[in-house]
Amino acid sequence: MKRPERELLGQERRRIRGVKSPGKRNRIGAFGLWGRILTVVAPVSLTAVVLASFFTPMLAVEKITFVGNERIAVADLESALSGLYDRPMTTISDEEIAELLSGFSLIETFTSQAEPPHTLRVSIRERQPILILVRSGKNYLYDAAGVQIAATEEISKYPFLVFDGNPIESPRFSTAVKLLFSLPLETYSQVFSVEVSESLTSKLVLRKGNLTVFWGSTDEGLLKSKVLDSLLATGVKDALTIDVSSPNSPVVQYPN
């Protein structure tokens, strides 16, 4: 091939390489267009979904379930929360539920959980009784905070507290609670009554054998419990008086 022909061929090849493919330009343009469309449409769609969840029945409450309630009737709880039905779950707060349930003194705490699409789950922790107080001739269960739970005839299950003041404000009540919490479950079940003096020293009367136990202060409660259990395990006689106020030197007094 002659030199002028080679030069012409080379110029033509360079010209062809410099021309871009129309198809490639079209493809890039299409992707760019879709990207612009998504950039505009995506936020609008998200906003629409959020607004729909707030103002439409999309996530409206149709069913409320309760867990953990033993003494409180489901019908009473449903009645208290009836105003939440047909409301979007996103508009319901724990503060609002707490206000609606404030009339139930038996409820100590609660948690709520949305279970889409239409169920609201409310888990309740009821107050647990620890002792019995006699009020106006009736026996009432009280929890550790001094809140009255309910009237009861189960006097064999919980100990009596000999006390006629306001349990919520009284150090005597809190002292009795602290004492009872320090007892092993087996020993707790044996306690018939607790009495706390103005100086905050305590005395127990056990169910079996009418045994009286001078407990003293709430100090060294665990050690006192172990000493008392050891003495009871020896098979003590009825109507004994046991003093564990100094647990390292317990005293047992036999009846005359």
C-alpha positions as a LaTeX table, in Angstrom:
\begin{tabular}{lrrr}
\hline
Residue & $x$ (\AA) & $y$ (\AA) & $z$ (\AA) \\
\hline
Met1 & 0.00 & 0.00 & 0.00 \\
Lys2 & 1.38 & 3.35 & $-0.98$ \\
Arg3 & 2.17 & 5.93 & 1.68 \\
Pro4 & $-0.58$ & 8.40 & 0.72 \\
Glu5 & $-3.13$ & 5.58 & 0.90 \\
Arg6 & $-1.89$ & 4.50 & 4.33 \\
Glu7 & $-2.16$ & 8.06 & 5.61 \\
Leu8 & $-5.73$ & 8.37 & 4.31 \\
Leu9 & $-6.67$ & 5.01 & 5.94 \\
Gly10 & $-5.21$ & 6.10 & 9.27 \\
Gln11 & $-7.08$ & 9.40 & 9.20 \\
Glu12 & $-10.35$ & 7.57 & 8.51 \\
Arg13 & $-9.82$ & 5.13 & 11.44 \\
Arg14 & $-9.14$ & 8.03 & 13.81 \\
Arg15 & $-12.30$ & 9.76 & 12.61 \\
Ile16 & $-14.41$ & 6.65 & 13.20 \\
Arg17 & $-13.02$ & 6.12 & 16.74 \\
Gly18 & $-13.85$ & 9.71 & 17.62 \\
Val19 & $-17.55$ & 9.33 & 16.82 \\
Lys20 & $-19.69$ & 8.19 & 19.89 \\
Ser21 & $-22.37$ & 5.54 & 19.59 \\
Pro22 & $-25.89$ & 7.04 & 19.45 \\
Gly23 & $-27.28$ & 3.97 & 21.23 \\
Lys24 & $-24.94$ & 4.45 & 24.17 \\
Arg25 & $-25.98$ & 8.09 & 24.48 \\
Asn26 & $-29.60$ & 7.02 & 24.53 \\
Arg27 & $-29.00$ & 4.43 & 27.24 \\
Ile28 & $-27.20$ & 6.88 & 29.50 \\
Gly29 & $-29.94$ & 9.40 & 28.95 \\
Ala30 & $-32.63$ & 6.86 & 29.93 \\
Phe31 & $-30.92$ & 5.96 & 33.21 \\
Gly32 & $-30.44$ & 9.59 & 34.03 \\
Leu33 & $-34.11$ & 10.27 & 33.40 \\
Trp34 & $-35.23$ & 7.43 & 35.70 \\
Gly35 & $-32.87$ & 8.64 & 38.38 \\
Arg36 & $-34.38$ & 12.09 & 38.23 \\
Ile37 & $-37.89$ & 10.65 & 38.39 \\
Leu38 & $-37.05$ & 8.52 & 41.46 \\
Thr39 & $-35.41$ & 11.48 & 43.15 \\
Val40 & $-38.70$ & 13.35 & 42.92 \\
Val41 & $-41.16$ & 10.49 & 43.42 \\
Ala42 & $-39.51$ & 8.62 & 46.37 \\
Pro43 & $-39.84$ & 11.43 & 48.98 \\
Val44 & $-43.39$ & 12.12 & 47.84 \\
Ser45 & $-44.31$ & 8.43 & 48.18 \\
Leu46 & $-42.71$ & 8.19 & 51.63 \\
Thr47 & $-44.57$ & 11.28 & 52.78 \\
Ala48 & $-47.82$ & 9.81 & 51.46 \\
Val49 & $-47.27$ & 6.56 & 53.41 \\
Val50 & $-46.51$ & 8.45 & 56.63 \\
Leu51 & $-49.57$ & 10.64 & 56.24 \\
Ala52 & $-51.69$ & 7.60 & 55.46 \\
Ser53 & $-50.55$ & 5.88 & 58.66 \\
Phe54 & $-51.62$ & 8.92 & 60.67 \\
Phe55 & $-54.89$ & 9.84 & 59.06 \\
Thr56 & $-56.31$ & 6.67 & 57.50 \\
Pro57 & $-57.39$ & 3.25 & 58.87 \\
Met58 & $-54.23$ & 1.67 & 57.43 \\
Leu59 & $-52.85$ & 0.98 & 60.96 \\
Ala60 & $-55.97$ & 1.66 & 63.01 \\
Val61 & $-56.52$ & $-0.28$ & 66.25 \\
Glu62 & $-59.13$ & $-3.00$ & 65.84 \\
Lys63 & $-58.05$ & $-5.33$ & 68.65 \\
Ile64 & $-56.50$ & $-4.79$ & 72.09 \\
Thr65 & $-54.99$ & $-7.76$ & 73.94 \\
Phe66 & $-53.97$ & $-7.82$ & 77.60 \\
Val67 & $-51.28$ & $-9.93$ & 79.27 \\
Gly68 & $-50.41$ & $-10.31$ & 82.97 \\
Asn69 & $-53.74$ & $-9.29$ & 84.50 \\
Glu70 & $-54.98$ & $-11.79$ & 87.06 \\
Arg71 & $-57.18$ & $-9.77$ & 89.39 \\
Ile72 & $-58.34$ & $-7.15$ & 86.90 \\
Ala73 & $-61.10$ & $-8.26$ & 84.53 \\
Val74 & $-60.36$ & $-7.98$ & 80.81 \\
Ala75 & $-63.77$ & $-6.38$ & 80.25 \\
Asp76 & $-62.87$ & $-3.53$ & 82.63 \\
Leu77 & $-59.56$ & $-2.92$ & 80.87 \\
Glu78 & $-61.21$ & $-2.98$ & 77.44 \\
Ser79 & $-63.79$ & $-0.48$ & 78.63 \\
Ala80 & $-61.07$ & 1.86 & 79.89 \\
Leu81 & $-59.23$ & 1.77 & 76.56 \\
Ser82 & $-62.30$ & 1.74 & 74.33 \\
Gly83 & $-61.49$ & 5.23 & 73.07 \\
Leu84 & $-58.39$ & 3.87 & 71.32 \\
Tyr85 & $-60.32$ & 1.73 & 68.85 \\
Asp86 & $-60.22$ & 2.93 & 65.22 \\
Arg87 & $-57.32$ & 5.24 & 66.08 \\
Pro88 & $-54.06$ & 4.97 & 64.08 \\
Met89 & $-51.51$ & 3.26 & 66.34 \\
Thr90 & $-48.94$ & 5.92 & 65.48 \\
Thr91 & $-51.07$ & 8.49 & 67.32 \\
Ile92 & $-51.30$ & 6.52 & 70.60 \\
Ser93 & $-48.68$ & 7.14 & 73.32 \\
Asp94 & $-47.86$ & 5.35 & 76.57 \\
Glu95 & $-48.70$ & 8.57 & 78.40 \\
Glu96 & $-52.24$ & 8.47 & 77.04 \\
Ile97 & $-52.65$ & 4.79 & 77.97 \\
Ala98 & $-51.31$ & 5.51 & 81.47 \\
Glu99 & $-53.92$ & 8.23 & 81.91 \\
Leu100 & $-56.70$ & 5.88 & 80.81 \\
Leu101 & $-55.51$ & 3.15 & 83.21 \\
Ser102 & $-54.86$ & 5.49 & 86.15 \\
Gly103 & $-58.05$ & 4.36 & 87.88 \\
Phe104 & $-56.70$ & 0.81 & 88.36 \\
Ser105 & $-54.70$ & 0.87 & 91.60 \\
Leu106 & $-53.80$ & $-2.79$ & 91.06 \\
Ile107 & $-51.60$ & $-1.89$ & 88.09 \\
Glu108 & $-48.01$ & $-1.30$ & 89.17 \\
Thr109 & $-46.50$ & $-0.88$ & 85.68 \\
Phe110 & $-47.41$ & $-1.62$ & 82.07 \\
Thr111 & $-45.90$ & $-1.65$ & 78.60 \\
Ser112 & $-47.63$ & $-1.34$ & 75.24 \\
Gln113 & $-46.60$ & $-2.76$ & 71.89 \\
Ala114 & $-48.07$ & $-2.26$ & 68.44 \\
Glu115 & $-48.57$ & $-5.47$ & 66.49 \\
Pro116 & $-49.41$ & $-4.35$ & 62.94 \\
Pro117 & $-51.63$ & $-4.13$ & 61.20 \\
His118 & $-54.43$ & $-3.69$ & 63.77 \\
Thr119 & $-53.50$ & $-5.10$ & 67.22 \\
Leu120 & $-52.34$ & $-3.21$ & 70.31 \\
Arg121 & $-50.79$ & $-5.42$ & 73.03 \\
Val122 & $-50.76$ & $-4.17$ & 76.64 \\
Ser123 & $-48.62$ & $-6.10$ & 79.16 \\
Ile124 & $-49.59$ & $-5.43$ & 82.77 \\
Arg125 & $-47.70$ & $-6.04$ & 85.99 \\
Glu126 & $-50.12$ & $-6.17$ & 88.88 \\
Arg127 & $-49.20$ & $-5.27$ & 92.43 \\
Gln128 & $-48.26$ & $-8.33$ & 94.49 \\
Pro129 & $-49.58$ & $-8.66$ & 98.06 \\
Ile130 & $-47.13$ & $-9.16$ & 100.90 \\
Leu131 & $-49.24$ & $-8.77$ & 104.05 \\
Ile132 & $-52.71$ & $-8.22$ & 105.47 \\
Leu133 & $-54.01$ & $-5.18$ & 107.32 \\
Val134 & $-57.33$ & $-5.14$ & 109.15 \\
Arg135 & $-59.47$ & $-2.14$ & 108.25 \\
Ser136 & $-62.99$ & $-1.63$ & 109.66 \\
Gly137 & $-63.12$ & $-5.27$ & 110.68 \\
Lys138 & $-62.16$ & $-6.58$ & 107.21 \\
Asn139 & $-58.93$ & $-8.12$ & 105.99 \\
Tyr140 & $-57.22$ & $-6.35$ & 103.09 \\
Leu141 & $-54.16$ & $-7.29$ & 101.08 \\
Tyr142 & $-51.43$ & $-4.66$ & 100.72 \\
Asp143 & $-48.35$ & $-4.56$ & 98.55 \\
Ala144 & $-44.85$ & $-3.47$ & 99.56 \\
Ala145 & $-45.58$ & 0.17 & 98.66 \\
Gly146 & $-48.55$ & 0.28 & 101.05 \\
Val147 & $-51.21$ & 0.21 & 98.32 \\
Gln148 & $-54.43$ & $-1.63$ & 99.14 \\
Ile149 & $-55.07$ & $-4.41$ & 96.65 \\
Ala150 & $-58.26$ & $-6.19$ & 97.63 \\
Ala151 & $-60.27$ & $-7.70$ & 100.47 \\
Thr152 & $-59.28$ & $-11.27$ & 101.28 \\
Glu153 & $-60.19$ & $-14.32$ & 103.29 \\
Glu154 & $-56.87$ & $-16.06$ & 102.55 \\
Ile155 & $-55.44$ & $-15.48$ & 106.00 \\
Ser156 & $-53.35$ & $-18.66$ & 105.82 \\
Lys157 & $-51.32$ & $-17.38$ & 102.89 \\
Tyr158 & $-50.20$ & $-13.92$ & 104.03 \\
Pro159 & $-49.09$ & $-12.60$ & 107.46 \\
Phe160 & $-51.00$ & $-9.96$ & 109.39 \\
Leu161 & $-49.37$ & $-6.68$ & 110.32 \\
Val162 & $-50.55$ & $-5.31$ & 113.67 \\
Phe163 & $-50.82$ & $-1.68$ & 112.59 \\
Asp164 & $-53.56$ & 0.95 & 112.28 \\
Gly165 & $-51.78$ & 3.91 & 110.69 \\
Asn166 & $-51.26$ & 5.03 & 107.09 \\
Pro167 & $-49.00$ & 2.41 & 105.51 \\
Ile168 & $-47.70$ & 4.68 & 102.74 \\
Glu169 & $-46.22$ & 7.21 & 105.15 \\
Ser170 & $-45.22$ & 4.98 & 108.05 \\
Pro171 & $-41.65$ & 3.77 & 108.80 \\
Arg172 & $-43.23$ & 0.98 & 110.85 \\
Phe173 & $-44.91$ & $-0.38$ & 107.73 \\
Ser174 & $-41.72$ & $-0.15$ & 105.65 \\
Thr175 & $-39.79$ & $-1.86$ & 108.46 \\
Ala176 & $-42.25$ & $-4.76$ & 108.46 \\
Val177 & $-41.94$ & $-5.06$ & 104.67 \\
Lys178 & $-38.14$ & $-5.07$ & 104.85 \\
Leu179 & $-38.27$ & $-7.80$ & 107.51 \\
Leu180 & $-40.61$ & $-9.98$ & 105.47 \\
Phe181 & $-38.48$ & $-9.58$ & 102.34 \\
Ser182 & $-35.45$ & $-10.80$ & 104.29 \\
Leu183 & $-37.14$ & $-14.11$ & 105.15 \\
Pro184 & $-36.73$ & $-17.25$ & 103.05 \\
Leu185 & $-40.01$ & $-18.24$ & 101.42 \\
Glu186 & $-40.43$ & $-21.25$ & 103.73 \\
Thr187 & $-40.01$ & $-19.08$ & 106.83 \\
Tyr188 & $-42.25$ & $-16.34$ & 105.41 \\
Ser189 & $-45.06$ & $-18.85$ & 104.95 \\
Gln190 & $-44.84$ & $-19.72$ & 108.68 \\
Val191 & $-45.38$ & $-16.16$ & 109.88 \\
Phe192 & $-48.86$ & $-15.48$ & 111.25 \\
Ser193 & $-48.32$ & $-11.87$ & 112.33 \\
Val194 & $-45.75$ & $-9.07$ & 112.54 \\
Glu195 & $-45.69$ & $-6.24$ & 115.03 \\
Val196 & $-43.33$ & $-3.27$ & 114.83 \\
Ser197 & $-42.77$ & $-0.94$ & 117.77 \\
Glu198 & $-42.34$ & 2.84 & 117.65 \\
Ser199 & $-38.58$ & 2.24 & 118.02 \\
Leu200 & $-38.77$ & 0.05 & 114.87 \\
Thr201 & $-38.01$ & $-3.26$ & 116.55 \\
Ser202 & $-40.10$ & $-6.21$ & 115.45 \\
Lys203 & $-41.80$ & $-9.27$ & 116.86 \\
Leu204 & $-43.16$ & $-12.22$ & 114.90 \\
Val205 & $-45.75$ & $-14.83$ & 115.84 \\
Leu206 & $-45.44$ & $-18.10$ & 113.91 \\
Arg207 & $-48.40$ & $-20.19$ & 112.85 \\
Lys208 & $-47.08$ & $-23.47$ & 114.13 \\
Gly209 & $-46.85$ & $-23.87$ & 117.87 \\
Asn210 & $-47.73$ & $-20.24$ & 118.63 \\
Leu211 & $-44.04$ & $-19.39$ & 118.78 \\
Thr212 & $-43.04$ & $-15.79$ & 119.45 \\
Val213 & $-39.87$ & $-14.47$ & 117.83 \\
Phe214 & $-38.21$ & $-11.25$ & 118.98 \\
Trp215 & $-36.52$ & $-10.02$ & 115.81 \\
Gly216 & $-35.18$ & $-6.66$ & 116.89 \\
Ser217 & $-34.08$ & $-4.28$ & 114.13 \\
Thr218 & $-33.90$ & $-5.12$ & 110.44 \\
Asp219 & $-30.09$ & $-5.38$ & 110.60 \\
Glu220 & $-28.53$ & $-8.77$ & 109.79 \\
Gly221 & $-31.86$ & $-10.05$ & 108.50 \\
Leu222 & $-30.31$ & $-12.92$ & 106.54 \\
Leu223 & $-28.28$ & $-14.15$ & 109.52 \\
Lys224 & $-31.32$ & $-13.92$ & 111.80 \\
Ser225 & $-33.32$ & $-15.98$ & 109.33 \\
Lys226 & $-30.66$ & $-18.70$ & 109.28 \\
Val227 & $-30.47$ & $-18.79$ & 113.07 \\
Leu228 & $-34.26$ & $-18.98$ & 113.38 \\
Asp229 & $-34.47$ & $-21.80$ & 110.82 \\
Ser230 & $-31.75$ & $-23.73$ & 112.67 \\
Leu231 & $-33.60$ & $-23.40$ & 115.96 \\
Leu232 & $-36.92$ & $-24.45$ & 114.44 \\
Ala233 & $-35.25$ & $-27.48$ & 112.87 \\
Thr234 & $-34.36$ & $-28.78$ & 116.33 \\
Gly235 & $-38.05$ & $-29.38$ & 117.08 \\
Val236 & $-38.74$ & $-26.65$ & 119.63 \\
Lys237 & $-41.79$ & $-26.91$ & 121.87 \\
Asp238 & $-45.00$ & $-24.95$ & 121.56 \\
Ala239 & $-45.39$ & $-21.50$ & 123.08 \\
Leu240 & $-41.65$ & $-20.87$ & 123.11 \\
Thr241 & $-40.13$ & $-17.42$ & 122.89 \\
Ile242 & $-37.09$ & $-17.12$ & 120.64 \\
Asp243 & $-34.92$ & $-14.02$ & 120.65 \\
Val244 & $-32.73$ & $-13.58$ & 117.56 \\
Ser245 & $-32.22$ & $-9.84$ & 117.94 \\
Ser246 & $-28.55$ & $-10.69$ & 118.58 \\
Pro247 & $-28.18$ & $-13.52$ & 116.07 \\
Asn248 & $-24.75$ & $-14.58$ & 117.33 \\
Ser249 & $-26.24$ & $-15.13$ & 120.81 \\
Pro250 & $-29.85$ & $-16.30$ & 120.34 \\
Val251 & $-31.98$ & $-16.92$ & 123.40 \\
Val252 & $-34.71$ & $-19.55$ & 123.77 \\
Gln253 & $-37.17$ & $-19.19$ & 126.63 \\
Tyr254 & $-39.30$ & $-22.16$ & 127.57 \\
Pro255 & $-42.76$ & $-21.73$ & 129.06 \\
Asn256 & $-43.09$ & $-22.22$ & 132.82 \\
\hline
\end{tabular}
